[in-house]
């Protein structure tokens, strides 16, 4: 008995079409369900080539049989929306414009690249990073701050040129951990590895410091001038986070830790403690 294709829910109406009408995609770990006509709606695009010029069996699939594309899964929703409506609709203060343009180039969507390019050019004319909006442009004292910055730049300075234009601010690094202590603390403590390093602070500062190692999946559309406590790092080494902060000019100004006994074993008297630790960094 032939089994149904796990990558789709229904077969296409045309006998010569090897792909189902409803297609499931796994893009960078994010699952999308769409119709085959949507994926082939832009002739010459990468998706059009994948789903018209190639055999279904030759395409990569995940463990559940979904077609797999190794790209940014969160930005792909804007790619798919454009292929559906031929319109570019982004959230206000969208901070990932540069990365989205790179995705549009990869998927060979020249119309989308053109829609993204003018805003990039406008930002570049102001001297801003094309991937992020400048949060200070929205502040009431932006003009005065720019005037002060210009005067500071014009004055002689012995500092490194790489420090120019850096914004001051705080970034807090936090993590939860646990450890086990025996009776009367006479045995060595057994520590568990750090499961996740959380990042709190202004969005633009966090992205500047940690770049691609910052996981934004829990708060993907946060504007750059806003604050968040939902980011975390893709690695679990505290020293690596400290090195990145030091390279960006931050220094530690405070730290604190709390611990509570979550469980005590009745027979061995072993106590399992849980802790939460935060490190506060500041850059002038």
Secondary structure, DSSP 8 states (H G I E B T S, - for coil): -----TTBSSB-S-TT--SBSEEEEEETTEEEEEEHHHHTSSTTSHHHHHTTTS-GGGS-B-TTS-EEE-S-TTTHHHHHHHHHHS-----TT-TTHHHHHHHHHHTT-HHHHHHHHHHHHHHHHTT--TTS--GGGGSTTHHHHHHHHHHHHHS---S-GGGTT---EEEEEEEEEEEEE-GGG-S--EE-----EEEEEEHHHHHHHHGGGEE-TTSTT--TTSEEEEEEESS--HHHHHHHHHHTT-EEEEEEEEEEEEEE-TTT--EEEEEEEEEEEEE-
